[in-house]
Amino acid sequence: MEHAEPAPSNAAVSMRALVVGASSGIGAALVRELVRDGYRVAALARRGEELEKLRGECGPERVLARVHDVHRTAEVPELFEELVRALGGLDLVVYAAGIMPKIGPLEFDTETDAEILAVNVLGAQAWCNPAAEYFQSKRAGAIVGIGSIAGDRGRRGNPTYGASKAALAHYLEALRNRLSDHGVRVCTIKPGYVETPMTAALGKLPGMVTAEAAARTIVRYARHGSGVRYVPLRWLGVSLVIRVIPSFVFRRLSI
C-alpha cells in the first residue's frame, strides 16, 4: 500500500481531508466528491485492493491510501499524526466506517452486538478524539460522522445497529458542544435509505438515493454546516413523525 508521502506543492489543492471507511459505499463516494471539490484526501479502509482502485480513479497525487482496521484503535494516534504530516495539515475528518449485519427476528447474539459497537462507535471515537484535539489547537476544522435515521428510535429489526447510531449521534453532539467555542464544526449526518453494499440485501426501497447523491449533499454541508443533517432532507420530516409515535404503537410497526 501507499505509504505517507510529502504533500504536493500544487496550489490548486488547498484543502485536506481524511476519510475512514473509504473503500465502498458512502465513504468511497465521499472521497470522489472531495477530490472533485479540490481536496487532497487520505483514504483509509481494510480492503487495500478497493483503495488502490479508488486511488487510481481519482489520481495518485490526490489520494493517499492506507490500509487500516478500525478495531486497531491503539494505532490511531500515531497514524493520525503521520497522515496530517503527509497531507501538510488537515481541514476535515469524516468517519464513514460502519457495519449492519443481518439479524434474525429471534436472534440475540452478544458477539455480533460487540462487533457492531466496536466498528460503529469505538472506531469513530478513536478517530474523532485526535481530530478534536488537533482542530481545537488550530481553532478551525470540521468533523463529520455518518450516523443513520435508524438511531432515532429503538427499532425491532436490528437493535444494536440502531443503538450504535444513537450512541454516535450523542457522542458527536457532545463534541459539537465542547468544540463550538474553539471554531470547530461537528456534523452528524443521518442518511435514510442509500444504495450501498451494506444495504444491497434490502433491495430497492422507497426514497432510496445513490451513494454519489448522498456524498454531494454531505460535502456541501461539511463546508459550512454544524449540527444534524438528514440525507436527503425529506428524512427530517420522517424522523419528526417517528419520534412522536407512542411506544405502544411503535412497537407494533415493522420499521
GUNUTI-573669 format. One record per residue: residue number from 1; residue in one letter; chain; x negated, y negated, z negated of N, C-alpha, C in turn. Coordinates in steps of 0.2 Angstrom, whole numbers. Layout:
% residues N
R	NUM	A	A	X	Y	Z	X	Y	Z	X	Y	Z
...
//
This chain:
% residues 255
R	1	M	A	-4	6	0	0	0	0	-4	-6	0
R	2	E	A	-1	-12	2	-5	-18	2	-6	-21	-5
R	3	H	A	-13	-22	-6	-15	-25	-12	-14	-32	-12
R	4	A	A	-15	-35	-18	-15	-43	-19	-20	-46	-14
R	5	E	A	-18	-51	-11	-22	-55	-6	-21	-62	-7
R	6	P	A	-26	-66	-5	-25	-74	-6	-19	-76	-2
R	7	A	A	-16	-81	-5	-11	-85	-2	-13	-88	5
R	8	P	A	-9	-88	10	-11	-91	16	-11	-98	16
R	9	S	A	-15	-102	20	-15	-109	20	-10	-112	24
R	10	N	A	-6	-108	28	-1	-111	32	4	-115	28
R	11	A	A	4	-122	29	8	-127	26	15	-125	26
R	12	A	A	18	-122	32	25	-121	33	28	-116	28
R	13	V	A	24	-112	25	26	-108	19	25	-111	13
R	14	S	A	30	-115	10	29	-119	4	32	-116	-2
R	15	M	A	36	-111	-1	39	-108	-7	37	-101	-8
R	16	R	A	37	-98	-14	35	-92	-16	41	-88	-20
R	17	A	A	42	-82	-18	47	-78	-21	45	-71	-23
R	18	L	A	48	-68	-28	46	-61	-30	53	-58	-30
R	19	V	A	54	-52	-27	60	-48	-27	58	-41	-29
R	20	V	A	62	-39	-34	61	-32	-37	67	-28	-35
R	21	G	A	66	-22	-32	71	-18	-29	72	-20	-22
R	22	A	A	67	-21	-18	67	-24	-11	67	-19	-5
R	23	S	A	67	-13	-7	67	-8	-1	73	-7	3
R	24	S	A	79	-8	0	85	-7	4	90	-12	1
R	25	G	A	96	-11	4	102	-15	2	101	-22	1
R	26	I	A	104	-25	-4	104	-32	-5	97	-35	-6
R	27	G	A	92	-31	-9	86	-33	-10	82	-34	-4
R	28	A	A	82	-29	1	79	-30	7	82	-35	11
R	29	A	A	88	-36	11	92	-42	15	89	-48	12
R	30	L	A	88	-49	5	86	-55	2	79	-57	5
R	31	V	A	74	-52	5	68	-53	7	68	-56	15
R	32	R	A	72	-53	19	73	-55	26	75	-63	26
R	33	E	A	80	-64	22	83	-71	22	78	-76	19
R	34	L	A	75	-74	14	70	-78	11	64	-80	16
R	35	V	A	62	-75	19	56	-76	24	59	-81	30
R	36	R	A	65	-80	32	68	-84	37	69	-91	34
R	37	D	A	69	-92	27	70	-98	24	64	-102	23
R	38	G	A	58	-99	25	51	-102	24	47	-99	18
R	39	Y	A	50	-94	14	46	-92	8	41	-87	10
R	40	R	A	36	-86	6	32	-80	6	34	-76	0
R	41	V	A	35	-69	1	38	-65	-3	34	-59	-6
R	42	A	A	34	-58	-12	31	-52	-15	37	-47	-16
R	43	A	A	37	-42	-12	42	-37	-12	40	-30	-16
R	44	L	A	44	-28	-21	42	-23	-25	48	-18	-25
R	45	A	A	46	-11	-24	51	-6	-25	47	1	-25
R	46	R	A	51	6	-27	47	13	-27	45	16	-21
R	47	R	A	49	14	-15	48	18	-9	43	14	-4
R	48	G	A	37	16	-4	32	12	-1	33	12	7
R	49	E	A	36	18	10	37	18	17	42	12	19
R	50	E	A	47	12	15	53	7	17	50	0	16
R	51	L	A	46	-1	11	42	-8	10	38	-10	16
R	52	E	A	34	-5	18	30	-6	24	34	-8	30
R	53	K	A	40	-4	31	44	-6	37	46	-13	36
R	54	L	A	48	-15	30	51	-22	29	45	-27	30
R	55	R	A	39	-25	28	34	-30	29	32	-31	36
R	56	G	A	32	-25	40	31	-25	47	36	-30	51
R	57	E	A	42	-29	49	48	-33	52	47	-40	51
R	58	C	A	46	-42	44	46	-49	43	39	-52	44
R	59	G	A	34	-48	45	27	-51	46	22	-50	40
R	60	P	A	17	-47	41	12	-45	36	10	-51	32
R	61	E	A	9	-57	35	7	-63	32	12	-66	27
R	62	R	A	19	-64	28	24	-67	24	27	-63	19
R	63	V	A	25	-56	19	27	-52	14	22	-48	11
R	64	L	A	21	-48	4	16	-44	1	20	-38	-3
R	65	A	A	18	-32	0	22	-27	-3	18	-23	-8
R	66	R	A	22	-21	-13	19	-17	-19	24	-12	-21
R	67	V	A	21	-6	-22	25	0	-25	25	-1	-32
R	68	H	A	31	-1	-35	32	-2	-42	39	2	-44
R	69	D	A	38	6	-50	44	9	-53	46	5	-59
R	70	V	A	52	3	-59	54	-2	-64	54	2	-71
R	71	H	A	54	8	-71	53	12	-78	46	10	-81
R	72	R	A	42	8	-77	35	7	-80	34	0	-82
R	73	T	A	38	-2	-87	38	-8	-90	32	-11	-93
R	74	A	A	28	-7	-95	21	-9	-98	17	-12	-93
R	75	E	A	18	-10	-86	14	-13	-81	15	-20	-79
R	76	V	A	21	-22	-81	24	-28	-78	20	-34	-80
R	77	P	A	18	-36	-86	15	-42	-87	8	-43	-83
R	78	E	A	4	-38	-82	-2	-39	-78	0	-39	-71
R	79	L	A	5	-35	-68	7	-35	-61	10	-42	-60
R	80	F	A	14	-45	-64	17	-51	-63	11	-57	-62
R	81	E	A	6	-57	-67	1	-62	-66	-3	-61	-59
R	82	E	A	-4	-55	-58	-8	-53	-51	-4	-56	-45
R	83	L	A	3	-55	-45	6	-57	-39	7	-65	-39
R	84	V	A	8	-68	-45	8	-75	-45	1	-78	-42
R	85	R	A	-4	-75	-44	-11	-77	-41	-11	-76	-34
R	86	A	A	-9	-70	-31	-9	-68	-24	-5	-73	-20
R	87	L	A	1	-75	-23	6	-80	-19	4	-87	-20
R	88	G	A	-1	-88	-24	-3	-95	-25	2	-99	-29
R	89	G	A	6	-96	-34	11	-99	-38	18	-95	-37
R	90	L	A	23	-97	-40	29	-94	-39	35	-99	-41
R	91	D	A	40	-98	-37	46	-103	-37	53	-99	-39
R	92	L	A	53	-93	-37	59	-89	-38	58	-82	-39
R	93	V	A	61	-79	-44	61	-72	-46	68	-69	-45
R	94	V	A	69	-63	-41	75	-60	-40	75	-53	-43
R	95	Y	A	79	-51	-47	79	-44	-49	85	-41	-46
R	96	A	A	84	-37	-41	89	-33	-37	89	-26	-38
R	97	A	A	85	-23	-42	85	-16	-43	91	-14	-47
R	98	G	A	94	-8	-45	100	-6	-48	102	1	-46
R	99	I	A	105	5	-50	107	12	-48	114	12	-51
R	100	M	A	118	16	-47	125	18	-49	127	25	-47
R	101	P	A	124	30	-51	125	37	-49	133	39	-50
R	102	K	A	135	43	-46	142	46	-46	143	49	-53
R	103	I	A	148	47	-56	150	50	-62	157	53	-62
R	104	G	A	158	60	-63	164	63	-63	169	61	-68
R	105	P	A	175	61	-67	180	59	-72	180	62	-79
R	106	L	A	177	68	-79	177	71	-86	170	72	-88
R	107	E	A	165	68	-85	158	69	-86	156	63	-91
R	108	F	A	152	66	-96	149	62	-101	142	64	-102
R	109	D	A	137	60	-99	130	63	-99	125	57	-101
R	110	T	A	123	58	-107	119	53	-110	112	52	-106
R	111	E	A	109	57	-103	103	57	-99	104	52	-93
R	112	T	A	110	53	-90	112	49	-84	113	41	-87
R	113	D	A	116	41	-92	118	34	-95	111	31	-97
R	114	A	A	106	34	-100	100	31	-101	96	29	-95
R	115	E	A	97	33	-90	93	31	-84	96	24	-81
R	116	I	A	103	24	-81	106	18	-78	104	12	-82
R	117	L	A	104	12	-89	102	7	-93	94	5	-92
R	118	A	A	90	10	-91	83	9	-90	82	5	-84
R	119	V	A	85	6	-78	84	3	-72	88	-4	-72
R	120	N	A	94	-4	-74	99	-10	-73	98	-15	-78
R	121	V	A	95	-13	-84	95	-18	-90	87	-19	-92
R	122	L	A	84	-13	-94	77	-14	-97	72	-16	-91
R	123	G	A	73	-14	-85	69	-16	-80	70	-23	-78
R	124	A	A	76	-26	-79	77	-33	-77	74	-37	-83
R	125	Q	A	75	-35	-89	72	-39	-95	64	-39	-94
R	126	A	A	61	-33	-92	54	-33	-91	51	-38	-86
R	127	W	A	55	-39	-81	53	-44	-76	55	-51	-77
R	128	C	A	61	-52	-80	64	-59	-81	60	-62	-87
R	129	N	A	58	-58	-92	54	-61	-98	48	-65	-96
R	130	P	A	43	-62	-92	37	-65	-90	39	-71	-85
R	131	A	A	44	-70	-81	46	-76	-77	49	-81	-81
R	132	A	A	52	-80	-86	55	-85	-90	49	-89	-93
R	133	E	A	44	-86	-96	38	-89	-99	34	-93	-94
R	134	Y	A	34	-90	-88	30	-94	-83	33	-100	-81
R	135	F	A	40	-100	-79	44	-105	-77	45	-111	-82
R	136	Q	A	45	-108	-88	46	-113	-94	40	-117	-94
R	137	S	A	34	-114	-94	27	-118	-94	27	-123	-88
R	138	K	A	30	-121	-82	29	-126	-77	35	-131	-76
R	139	R	A	40	-130	-81	46	-134	-81	50	-134	-74
R	140	A	A	50	-128	-71	53	-128	-64	53	-120	-62
R	141	G	A	58	-119	-58	59	-112	-55	65	-109	-56
R	142	A	A	67	-103	-53	73	-100	-54	73	-93	-55
R	143	I	A	77	-90	-59	78	-83	-60	85	-81	-58
R	144	V	A	85	-75	-53	92	-73	-51	92	-66	-53
R	145	G	A	98	-64	-56	99	-57	-57	105	-54	-53
R	146	I	A	105	-49	-50	110	-46	-46	115	-42	-51
R	147	G	A	120	-44	-53	125	-41	-58	130	-37	-53
R	148	S	A	136	-38	-56	142	-35	-52	149	-37	-56
R	149	I	A	154	-37	-52	160	-39	-54	162	-33	-59
R	150	A	A	159	-27	-58	161	-21	-62	159	-22	-70
R	151	G	A	155	-27	-71	154	-29	-78	159	-33	-82
R	152	D	A	164	-35	-78	169	-40	-81	174	-36	-86
R	153	R	A	175	-30	-85	180	-26	-89	177	-19	-89
R	154	G	A	179	-15	-95	177	-8	-96	181	-4	-91
R	155	R	A	179	-2	-85	182	2	-80	181	9	-82
R	156	R	A	186	13	-81	186	21	-82	181	24	-78
R	157	G	A	180	22	-71	176	26	-66	169	27	-68
R	158	N	A	165	22	-71	158	23	-72	156	18	-78
R	159	P	A	158	21	-84	157	17	-90	151	13	-91
R	160	T	A	145	17	-90	139	14	-92	136	10	-86
R	161	Y	A	138	11	-80	136	6	-75	139	-1	-76
R	162	G	A	146	-1	-78	149	-7	-79	146	-10	-86
R	163	A	A	144	-6	-91	141	-9	-97	134	-12	-95
R	164	S	A	131	-9	-91	124	-11	-89	124	-18	-86
R	165	K	A	129	-19	-82	130	-26	-78	133	-31	-83
R	166	A	A	137	-29	-88	139	-33	-93	133	-36	-97
R	167	A	A	129	-31	-99	123	-32	-103	118	-37	-99
R	168	L	A	118	-36	-93	113	-40	-89	116	-47	-89
R	169	A	A	123	-48	-88	126	-55	-87	125	-58	-94
R	170	H	A	126	-55	-100	125	-58	-106	117	-60	-107
R	171	Y	A	113	-56	-105	106	-57	-106	104	-64	-102
R	172	L	A	106	-64	-95	105	-69	-91	108	-76	-93
R	173	E	A	114	-75	-96	117	-81	-99	113	-84	-105
R	174	A	A	110	-79	-109	106	-81	-115	99	-85	-112
R	175	L	A	97	-82	-107	91	-85	-104	92	-92	-101
R	176	R	A	98	-93	-98	100	-99	-95	101	-104	-100
R	177	N	A	104	-102	-106	104	-107	-112	98	-109	-115
R	178	R	A	93	-104	-115	86	-105	-118	82	-110	-113
R	179	L	A	83	-109	-107	79	-112	-102	81	-119	-99
R	180	S	A	88	-120	-101	91	-126	-97	88	-133	-99
R	181	D	A	84	-133	-105	81	-139	-107	74	-140	-104
R	182	H	A	72	-134	-100	65	-134	-98	65	-134	-90
R	183	G	A	70	-136	-87	70	-137	-79	71	-130	-76
R	184	V	A	72	-125	-79	73	-118	-76	80	-116	-75
R	185	R	A	81	-114	-69	88	-112	-67	89	-104	-68
R	186	V	A	94	-102	-70	95	-95	-71	102	-93	-68
R	187	C	A	102	-89	-63	108	-87	-59	110	-80	-60
R	188	T	A	117	-79	-61	120	-72	-62	124	-71	-56
R	189	I	A	122	-67	-52	126	-65	-45	130	-59	-47
R	190	K	A	137	-60	-45	141	-54	-46	145	-53	-40
R	191	P	A	142	-48	-36	145	-46	-30	151	-42	-31
R	192	G	A	155	-42	-26	161	-37	-26	158	-31	-22
R	193	Y	A	162	-29	-17	160	-23	-13	155	-26	-7
R	194	V	A	149	-23	-7	144	-24	-2	142	-18	1
R	195	E	A	141	-18	8	138	-12	11	131	-11	10
R	196	T	A	130	-6	6	123	-4	4	122	3	3
R	197	P	A	116	6	3	116	14	2	119	16	-5
R	198	M	A	119	11	-10	122	13	-16	129	14	-16
R	199	T	A	133	10	-11	140	10	-11	142	15	-5
R	200	A	A	138	18	-1	139	21	5	145	27	4
R	201	A	A	144	30	-2	149	36	-4	156	33	-5
R	202	L	A	157	27	-6	163	24	-7	167	23	-1
R	203	G	A	164	23	5	167	22	11	168	14	12
R	204	K	A	172	13	17	174	6	19	180	3	14
R	205	L	A	178	-2	10	183	-4	5	185	-11	7
R	206	P	A	191	-13	5	194	-20	6	189	-25	4
R	207	G	A	188	-30	8	184	-36	7	177	-34	7
R	208	M	A	175	-28	9	168	-27	9	164	-31	14
R	209	V	A	158	-34	12	154	-38	16	147	-34	17
R	210	T	A	143	-36	22	137	-34	23	132	-36	18
R	211	A	A	126	-33	17	121	-35	13	118	-41	16
R	212	E	A	118	-42	22	115	-48	25	119	-54	23
R	213	A	A	126	-53	24	130	-59	22	130	-61	15
R	214	A	A	129	-56	10	128	-57	3	122	-61	2
R	215	A	A	116	-59	5	110	-62	4	110	-69	6
R	216	R	A	113	-71	12	113	-78	14	117	-82	9
R	217	T	A	122	-80	6	125	-83	0	121	-84	-6
R	218	I	A	118	-78	-8	113	-78	-14	108	-83	-13
R	219	V	A	104	-83	-7	99	-88	-6	101	-95	-6
R	220	R	A	107	-96	-3	109	-103	-3	110	-106	-11
R	221	Y	A	113	-101	-14	115	-103	-21	108	-103	-26
R	222	A	A	104	-99	-24	97	-99	-28	93	-105	-27
R	223	R	A	94	-109	-22	91	-115	-20	92	-120	-26
R	224	H	A	98	-121	-28	100	-126	-32	105	-124	-38
R	225	G	A	108	-118	-38	113	-116	-42	110	-114	-49
R	226	S	A	114	-114	-54	113	-111	-61	119	-109	-64
R	227	G	A	120	-103	-65	127	-101	-68	129	-94	-65
R	228	V	A	135	-93	-65	138	-87	-62	141	-88	-55
R	229	R	A	139	-84	-50	142	-85	-43	144	-78	-41
R	230	Y	A	151	-78	-39	153	-71	-37	152	-71	-29
R	231	V	A	151	-66	-26	149	-65	-19	153	-59	-16
R	232	P	A	157	-61	-11	160	-68	-9	164	-71	-15
R	233	L	A	165	-78	-14	168	-82	-19	175	-79	-21
R	234	R	A	178	-76	-16	185	-74	-17	186	-69	-23
R	235	W	A	180	-66	-25	180	-61	-31	181	-65	-37
R	236	L	A	179	-71	-37	181	-75	-43	188	-75	-45
R	237	G	A	192	-76	-40	200	-75	-41	202	-68	-44
R	238	V	A	199	-63	-41	200	-56	-43	198	-55	-50
R	239	S	A	192	-58	-52	190	-57	-59	194	-61	-64
R	240	L	A	196	-67	-62	201	-70	-66	207	-66	-68
R	241	V	A	210	-63	-63	216	-59	-64	214	-53	-68
R	242	I	A	209	-49	-66	207	-43	-70	206	-45	-77
R	243	R	A	203	-50	-79	201	-52	-86	207	-53	-90
R	244	V	A	213	-55	-87	219	-57	-91	224	-51	-92
R	245	I	A	222	-45	-88	227	-40	-89	226	-36	-95
R	246	P	A	232	-35	-99	231	-32	-106	228	-26	-105
R	247	S	A	225	-24	-111	221	-17	-111	226	-11	-110
R	248	F	A	232	-12	-113	236	-6	-112	238	-5	-105
R	249	V	A	238	-10	-101	239	-10	-94	233	-8	-90
R	250	F	A	228	-11	-91	221	-10	-88	219	-3	-88
R	251	R	A	220	1	-94	218	7	-95	221	12	-90
R	252	R	A	227	10	-87	231	15	-83	229	14	-76
R	253	L	A	225	8	-74	223	7	-67	217	11	-65
R	254	S	A	217	13	-59	211	17	-56	205	13	-54
R	255	I	A	205	6	-55	200	2	-53	194	3	-57
//
